[in-house]
């Protein structure tokens, strides 16, 4: 279970993510990303991908995850749909293996709603609350 | 005065100091007014970011902020920090994602009254000629990797060699449009891939191409030296290094965040990730950053050329009748190795300008034509009201490492801007400002309406009154294209 909600930000795009598990935070992050950039579109053949990530914190993994998604969408024309499986391993640092369902589109066929320059670390701090794991996520546009 | 828990002491009418506290290596200084502090800065984290930047190893004198300060990533936008090149660090967050985002102003021989009735035709042709919008591409033929790497090394020289401008344009571009020592081997394949079809494109967001008229002259002598006269039509181009620059910043931020524990800096914000200037990581970042800077100068050079061709076509005039001549091109997101006086002695520093314009005074460091008056400082405002051209003064070298403000700064979020624009005929509203506009979509126009920005006059006046720059002319837009 997860939610993402756009929050006010003067210059860029900001979201609040809440998820019942740390794994589900990645789905919330992907939801926020898709909400920002993807237009209504009919997609071509399905193609799933698996991302293996490594970092010093869960925040780093979230940024690295969306970095890859942003690259795959803008440069390879691969459109993410949803996370099929996310596995986090907390030993010798933080590792993640994330399986994402998506579609081939072709780089120039999609007109994106927004150009995301970068996924930032600003205000990105995962905390456990009564509502679940919570963080803000800000895209530089 | 205390704002968001940070104590500020007034130094003079337009300058406030944040005294050193735990972890800060130098005090902070913000050029602003009490009213801006209370009305804008109290609502966001930018002041805290000035404090955070003061934690950087090797920072000299002050963590500075110009009057268009607003919150950014790591550094505030409008932030300036100079670090010792031997003891200090270089930070991608001190440059920003859009490396060498900057402004170019081109003069023409045309008078506003000669072309104002034809502005619709002019703007339509320009909009077709200069690719704009999210992921825009295809201004020139798609480059091969070898050619792109030449751009990364040679900057605007590539454009001149390929017929997109004249040799003289290089003289009036900061760094002559090329930072020496750019090393394409420090640039990732992904960044290269993103740059292949983006040379000569404007992009989206707040990037623009404007047709302006010189509306007011504040300093006749400098205006004359700059070649500016009342009623003159000038072109303003604002864009940067596009996807290539974002990717370079992101690649190095990722690398430096992962190296943070090894360097052991313990900084208050991950976005301040940095490396010693002379470390392998620092050297690699700087050499890659120079590549993006060169790409951006080449980008603005190609756009200038496309604009010239478009104006000749739509107005049916000759080159000489148009009189297209570059006034200056400045970077406002960059790091440079510069010599500055510290305690009366010259010292080599790494000057980070993030949303800040170089504002060098009269002297040998600027083009010969401007050596007696100071370099042109180009300060765009919003797309409805006005922009400014100022000149650098000695006080900028004494106080701000030769830097000034770079624009107005947003006051309303894009989200709020869209809400405010709902149900309104924005094109008609812009016409009421006397501006004909074309953009990829109404969303961009809504997000960039004049009322979402501060009045740039308030920003420019602070720098003028503090003696950092001198106001020269005010420009009024009458034609705009946006991404």
Interface residues (C-beta under 8 A of the other chain):
Chain A: X6 X8 X9 X10 X11 X12 X13 X55 X56 X59 X60 X63 X64 X67 X71 X74 X75 X108 X111 X112 X113 X114 X115 X117 X118 X120 X121 X122 X124 X138 X140 X141
Chain B: X44 X70 X71 X72 X73 X74 X77 X97 X98 X134 X135 X137 X190 X193 X194 X203 X204 X205 X243 X246 X247 X249 X250 X253 X254 X257 X258 X260 X261 X269 X270 X271 X410 X411 X412 X413 X414 X415 X416 X443
